[in-house]
Amino acid sequence: MKVQNINDIDKFFEVIDSCKGRVELVTGEGDRLNLKSKLSQYVSMANIFSDGSISELEILAYEPDDITKLVNFMMEK
C-alpha cells in the first residue's frame, strides 16, 4: 500500500509498533526493510524524514488487522 503525506511521524511509528505482524518498507530499489525494527526505523527513515514529513512510501503489512490499523491511521490524519 502507498501511504502519503505523513506529518505525525511519532504517531506513524506508534501504529507500526502496535502491529502484530511484519510491516515492511519497500525501497525504490525494491528492497524490503522491517519497520518493526528500531534500527531499521532510524536508519531507513533518516533520509526520508529529513524535512519532517513523508511525502510517499510503499509499505507492506501481512496481517489483515495491521492493514486496517494502517488504513485507519491514514484516514485520521
Order of alpha helices (4+ residues) and beta strands (2+ residues): beta-alpha-beta-beta-alpha-beta-alpha
